[in-house]
Amino acid sequence: MASFKRYFPIFDWGRTYDKAALGHDLTAAVIVTLMLIPQSLAYALLAGLPPEAGIYASIAPILLYALFGTSRALAVGPVAVVSLLTASTIGQVAEAGTAGYAAAALTLAFLSGGFLVVLGLLRLGFLANFLSHPVIAGFITASGVLIAASQLKHVLGVSAEGHTLIEMILSLVAHAGDVHGLTAAIGFSVIAVLFGVRSGLKPVLVRLGVNVRLADFITKAGPVVAVAATTALAWGFDLEARGVALVGDVPQSLPPLTAPDLSLELMRALFIPAVLISIIGFVESVSVAKTLAAKKRQRIDPDQELIGLGAANLGAAFTGGYPVTGGFARSVVNFDAGAQTPAAGAFTAIGLALAAISLTPLIYFLPKATLAATIIVAVLSLVNFSILKSTWRYSTSDFIAVFATILLTLSLGVEVGVASGVVLSVLLHITKTFKPHIAEVGRVPGTQHFRNIHRHAVETTPSLLTLRIDESLYFANANFLEDMILNRLSRDAQTIRDVVLMCSAVNEVDYSALETLETLNTQLSEMGVRLHLSEVKGPVMDKLKDTHFLKALSGEVFLSQHDAWAALSGGEAEARPSGPQA
């Protein structure tokens, strides 16, 4: 039964579902539905797909996530970054507006969903940790800038092109003489209104005596009001005849049953992009889910989240959608609106289904400039250049990774940006571990504690060298340890007779590192120096106990560093002054 609940969390929270939770979930669903209608349409256009694809991608995926997901507030559907990645990926294999383009979007969702489900079943959610937060933040910031720039052509009413920031700017400048005044007036007016609503409307309403919750609802409904107002203007004044681009016909129906194109050639072309989209989407989704869960002292299961998001993407593939994930803005709105369980998502899906069969005729008159404006306002909230300042102050390597990710994404496009983000994350990890922190330690007088001789006033013994290794040993850093020890011995070759490796922070010793330790043991023996280990963790000792290394070890393995000190110091301890805090 426990295993069944793991794969179907609905049977866990569903047992305690009551009227109070129902009321909160219905309220949250109404608010999120109003928010999702314009967002879904806008993100579908950003992905190069018909606007109804955004609605379709927000119905079945939400229902499936409610069944399989573990977050009680995460709202799944189209998001800006994944929509941009979808457009850039599919644009390389099919022409926008064609049946092949839509079919490729289904295939991309299918591959993404399948990959996520497989990772979840294999419990490989930890793989997402290889994407560092600074790199993800840099990629999302650069993507936000690219998305906003890509939508300026709709706001200005020009036919600019380009996949990089430089290409977009040059294209916009080249078409500066083609700006459509009425379209630009609509687009920039909506941008101004939405920024004003987002930044200042709620405090004003509260000061006027409006209930805080109602004021928040009105503020969140800003994009819906903008859509309704500009749609009414376009219909009443026949703006289409005056050159304003409208959304046009949108099918009035529930999501259709569709089948992805599973041709080998197409799947081969989309597989790697699907993997990258899956990883980016999962990292973004889990980050949001963990943050919201922590506020209510709840927990999520990353491995089950993989299955939930995978099921959502598979649902999109068979119902006319495209890749989806958990969105930050809508999830926060869902949480703030009082969502208690994933049932809020199911009610949202029902609301969107009703919108798909009743409101779509009205969407014909919706100006594309309005949708572009809603995208610009939404994605600019993702832009966070302060990450550069923060990483610069804290870690040079993190700053380089963030700066490189932003620069590559803006200058070479999102494909290169996301790929470089993955590579930089791995390189960042290797960089931090291939030169591990190794401290020479001595005993704090009168205690059994050992600390860095350069940070504390400690006792040392001329004939004894103790090094604390603050990292697991593996192929990339084992030689660094060997070189450090030999260099240190070269300075006191005549006095040092014992070397102790304090392994309290070593969680793993791979085979390459084991061979290096064997070589080091031989070298030290030839120099008349014994090699010892102390505080070796049980799992590490289990792997070492039957190896040639321990059999040939010239010294001993001590349970604690104090035992090593007592056995090897010979009462020759001398005090050292406290060193610089380096």
GUTITOR-209078 format. One record per residue (C-alpha): x, y, z. Coordinates in pm, whole numbers. Layout:
BEGIN
X Y Z
...
END
This chain:
BEGIN
0 0 0
286 238 81
435 177 -264
95 242 -423
65 573 -238
413 668 -350
316 648 -715
-36 786 -658
-8 1058 -391
-375 1143 -448
-463 844 -228
-266 1005 53
-402 1360 62
-740 1251 -76
-822 1055 243
-837 1374 451
-1002 1600 191
-1287 1803 340
-1521 2095 271
-1273 2351 400
-1004 2230 161
-1261 2223 -120
-1350 2587 -61
-986 2698 -63
-906 2491 -373
-1206 2628 -567
-1109 2987 -483
-749 2928 -593
-870 2757 -912
-1083 3055 -1015
-793 3297 -969
-538 3076 -1145
-779 3005 -1432
-824 3375 -1496
-446 3415 -1495
-381 3113 -1716
-616 3204 -2001
-408 3496 -2135
-80 3333 -2029
-153 3006 -2208
-246 3186 -2530
63 3406 -2510
310 3126 -2438
172 2916 -2725
244 3203 -2964
590 3235 -2810
645 2865 -2887
542 2930 -3249
219 2734 -3211
-150 2828 -3255
-290 2996 -2941
-524 2707 -2863
-219 2483 -2808
-152 2678 -2489
-502 2605 -2358
-473 2239 -2455
-136 2213 -2280
-298 2344 -1961
-582 2089 -1925
-474 1723 -1941
-124 1797 -1799
-275 1966 -1492
-511 1673 -1432
-230 1420 -1462
-1 1616 -1231
-282 1633 -973
-292 1253 -987
83 1183 -973
250 1497 -830
343 1555 -466
335 1935 -445
10 2078 -312
57 2419 -472
255 2366 -795
63 2483 -1104
172 2298 -1418
140 2424 -1775
322 2625 -2043
597 2853 -1911
805 3120 -2079
1148 2954 -2079
1023 2613 -2196
812 2784 -2466
1119 2965 -2593
1322 2644 -2590
1041 2468 -2777
1038 2734 -3049
1415 2732 -3091
1427 2351 -3101
1138 2283 -3337
1236 2573 -3561
1539 2368 -3666
1335 2071 -3789
1011 2226 -3921
870 2557 -4043
645 2749 -3804
276 2734 -3891
294 2395 -4062
145 2063 -3957
497 1927 -3922
578 2198 -3668
279 2108 -3450
359 1736 -3480
720 1802 -3375
591 1986 -3067
391 1676 -2972
699 1459 -3023
910 1693 -2809
653 1669 -2528
644 1290 -2566
1022 1254 -2545
1043 1495 -2254
767 1316 -2067
914 973 -2131
1260 1084 -2018
1122 1231 -1694
917 922 -1613
1218 695 -1666
1431 913 -1437
1155 902 -1176
1115 525 -1187
1492 486 -1153
1492 739 -866
1742 965 -1039
1603 1298 -926
1939 1383 -772
2083 1430 -1124
1920 1772 -1134
2167 1879 -866
2439 1888 -1131
2283 2211 -1257
2405 2471 -1011
2163 2741 -899
2383 3029 -1019
2397 2879 -1370
2019 2822 -1376
1963 3179 -1253
2192 3311 -1525
2018 3109 -1796
1669 3216 -1685
1778 3580 -1667
1923 3571 -2019
1618 3382 -2146
1391 3646 -1995
1577 3917 -2185
1559 3715 -2510
1187 3648 -2467
1109 4013 -2399
1316 4119 -2701
1146 3859 -2923
803 4002 -2839
888 4360 -2931
812 4285 -3296
450 4210 -3204
429 4521 -2987
567 4735 -3270
379 4556 -3548
690 4470 -3751
821 4143 -3896
1161 4132 -3725
1354 3804 -3697
1648 3659 -3507
1738 3401 -3241
2003 3597 -3051
1980 3935 -2882
2212 4099 -3137
2013 3956 -3430
1686 4075 -3279
1814 4427 -3212
1961 4462 -3561
1638 4333 -3716
1425 4572 -3511
1647 4864 -3609
1624 4760 -3976
1243 4760 -3955
1217 5080 -3750
1048 5254 -4041
773 4990 -4055
643 5043 -3700
262 5036 -3692
157 5326 -3472
-180 5193 -3355
-33 4851 -3272
252 5012 -3079
6 5233 -2889
-189 4925 -2780
119 4724 -2688
299 4990 -2486
-24 5099 -2316
-84 4743 -2197
279 4716 -2077
244 5041 -1882
-88 4938 -1729
33 4591 -1630
351 4727 -1471
142 4986 -1288
-106 4725 -1167
171 4490 -1055
374 4749 -869
120 4988 -719
-246 4887 -746
-272 4659 -442
-146 4917 -185
-380 5178 -332
-680 4946 -306
-593 4854 52
-567 5223 146
-911 5275 -7
-1049 5013 228
-1062 4714 -3
-1010 4376 165
-649 4255 127
-750 3928 -37
-986 4101 -280
-718 4361 -361
-475 4080 -436
-734 3911 -660
-795 4234 -854
-421 4283 -897
-371 3928 -1026
-661 3979 -1269
-480 4270 -1441
-383 4070 -1753
-741 3944 -1789
-874 4300 -1776
-615 4408 -2035
-717 4120 -2263
-1087 4197 -2225
-1042 4572 -2278
-824 4551 -2588
-1041 4274 -2734
-1347 4496 -2694
-1161 4788 -2856
-1050 4575 -3150
-1406 4452 -3204
-1579 4787 -3151
-1347 4992 -3372
-1266 4719 -3627
-894 4751 -3561
-820 4455 -3790
-920 4671 -4086
-680 4938 -3961
-382 4702 -3967
-373 4569 -3610
-278 4199 -3604
-534 3987 -3419
-520 3631 -3288
-793 3523 -3530
-993 3200 -3531
-942 2966 -3238
-1116 2625 -3242
-1408 2606 -3001
-1350 2260 -2856
-1193 2049 -2588
-836 1924 -2645
-829 1676 -2933
-669 1335 -2915
-338 1359 -3100
-47 1131 -3174
318 1244 -3176
534 1173 -3480
752 881 -3370
966 864 -3682
1322 766 -3595
1476 1063 -3774
1264 1319 -3591
1313 1157 -3251
1689 1147 -3306
1688 1519 -3388
1475 1611 -3083
1612 1375 -2819
1899 1588 -2683
1689 1910 -2682
1412 1713 -2505
1659 1603 -2237
1779 1961 -2183
1422 2096 -2172
1330 1823 -1923
1621 1906 -1694
1564 2281 -1705
1191 2236 -1649
1240 1990 -1365
1494 2209 -1184
1268 2514 -1213
962 2317 -1105
1122 2144 -806
1277 2471 -686
933 2633 -678
767 2326 -524
1026 2300 -245
1000 2670 -164
621 2662 -136
616 2331 54
863 2466 313
628 2753 395
371 2500 522
626 2253 663
540 2006 388
775 1795 179
788 1688 -181
941 1377 -333
1174 1479 -620
1163 1130 -774
782 1128 -772
787 1484 -908
975 1346 -1208
691 1100 -1264
427 1369 -1215
590 1611 -1460
660 1326 -1699
295 1221 -1695
194 1584 -1755
416 1604 -2062
290 1273 -2196
-62 1407 -2152
31 1717 -2351
173 1498 -2629
-159 1318 -2675
-390 1620 -2637
-251 1877 -2879
-8 2051 -2645
369 2092 -2609
626 2059 -2325
509 2188 -1986
645 2227 -1635
563 2395 -1306
552 2773 -1342
683 3011 -1076
429 3293 -1112
115 3080 -1136
232 2850 -854
285 3147 -623
-59 3278 -717
-205 2932 -652
-34 2920 -313
-131 3275 -213
-490 3212 -322
-512 2936 -63
-469 2611 -259
-464 2324 -10
-420 2022 -237
-347 1930 -602
-725 1925 -648
-695 2301 -706
-510 2214 -1027
-786 1975 -1131
-1047 2247 -1080
-828 2485 -1281
-822 2233 -1565
-1202 2217 -1557
-1218 2596 -1572
-986 2605 -1871
-1189 2335 -2043
-1503 2547 -2001
-1311 2844 -2141
-1200 2636 -2440
-1559 2556 -2540
-1723 2887 -2453
-1481 3181 -2471
-1267 3102 -2774
-1493 3287 -3026
-1418 3611 -2838
-1044 3553 -2869
-1064 3623 -3244
-1047 3997 -3175
-761 3980 -2924
-463 4188 -3050
-135 3998 -3064
29 4308 -2920
-167 4252 -2600
-40 3896 -2564
314 4011 -2638
281 4278 -2370
164 4023 -2111
465 3804 -2193
709 4095 -2160
573 4195 -1820
570 3834 -1699
923 3742 -1807
1091 4061 -1692
1012 3949 -1339
1246 3654 -1408
1536 3881 -1499
1775 3904 -1205
2109 4061 -1290
2181 4101 -918
2302 3739 -930
2616 3875 -1097
2684 4108 -805
2612 3838 -546
2836 3577 -706
3113 3831 -767
3126 3902 -396
3104 3539 -286
3273 3315 -545
3479 3400 -852
3411 3062 -1012
3034 3099 -967
3051 3451 -1114
3239 3325 -1420
2980 3048 -1469
2684 3289 -1440
2843 3554 -1661
2940 3299 -1926
2591 3147 -1927
2424 3486 -1968
2669 3598 -2236
2646 3275 -2437
2267 3263 -2417
2227 3623 -2531
2490 3607 -2803
2452 3253 -2939
2095 3155 -2853
1913 2944 -2599
2034 2610 -2737
2396 2701 -2676
2299 2872 -2352
2127 2571 -2197
2396 2331 -2319
2670 2555 -2183
2478 2578 -1854
2491 2202 -1812
2860 2185 -1907
2950 2479 -1682
2765 2323 -1388
2966 2003 -1419
3292 2191 -1473
3213 2408 -1172
3174 2097 -958
3499 1947 -1088
3682 2277 -1039
3573 2292 -677
3687 1936 -606
3998 1873 -815
4198 2094 -578
4044 1993 -244
4104 2191 70
4374 2007 266
4469 2149 604
4776 2072 812
4641 2030 1162
4771 2027 1518
4620 1959 1861
4438 2232 2050
4624 2234 2387
4453 2035 2661
4193 1884 2427
4146 1600 2182
4053 1843 1901
4271 1911 1597
4257 2231 1396
4429 2410 1108
4774 2529 1214
4724 2848 1011
4405 2940 1194
4455 2833 1554
4720 2821 1826
4790 2447 1833
5055 2195 1931
5256 2013 1665
5531 1751 1660
5832 1798 1425
5840 1430 1331
5463 1406 1267
5271 1558 976
4891 1540 996
4680 1648 700
4299 1675 713
4145 1603 371
3821 1800 329
3693 1626 15
3629 1278 -120
3920 1139 -320
3865 1054 -684
4046 1051 -1016
4046 1429 -1057
4204 1525 -724
4412 1226 -608
4731 1349 -776
4685 1690 -615
4699 1520 -273
5010 1324 -372
5192 1634 -500
5100 1833 -190
5235 1570 47
5561 1525 -143
5611 1903 -167
5548 1939 205
5794 1660 288
6062 1820 72
6073 2109 319
6126 1885 627
6259 1564 478
6503 1507 764
6258 1546 1053
5922 1404 944
5892 1032 1011
5513 982 1007
5235 1120 787
4873 1086 901
4584 1145 661
4285 1254 868
3987 1124 665
3689 1251 866
3551 1437 560
3629 1167 302
3309 996 191
3448 808 -108
3779 680 -244
3752 568 -606
3987 320 -772
4209 588 -927
4256 750 -587
4326 408 -434
4607 348 -684
4747 693 -605
4747 610 -231
4930 286 -304
5193 474 -504
5222 735 -230
5269 464 34
5554 316 -169
5721 652 -224
5703 743 145
5840 403 249
6139 455 26
6195 789 205
6173 623 547
5836 780 623
5534 580 741
5184 655 607
4888 634 848
4512 695 825
4276 820 1094
3898 862 1137
3816 661 825
3440 632 779
3280 288 789
3162 274 423
3508 383 305
3679 129 532
3449 -145 402
3586 -87 52
3949 -56 164
3974 -354 403
4031 -622 139
4262 -417 -85
4635 -447 -140
4671 -91 -11
4586 -178 349
4795 -494 338
5099 -297 220
5032 13 433
5353 107 613
5168 259 908
4839 201 1089
4471 294 1064
4369 481 1382
4013 510 1509
4064 876 1599
4319 1144 1534
4382 1167 1906
4483 798 1907
4727 870 1624
4869 1167 1815
4913 965 2134
5088 682 1949
5313 887 1721
5394 1221 1888
5638 1070 2138
5582 1356 2382
5762 1601 2156
5476 1849 2116
5562 2214 2070
5323 2509 2072
5259 2713 1760
5119 3067 1762
4780 3130 1602
4820 3190 1229
4634 3424 994
4265 3350 924
4339 3228 575
END
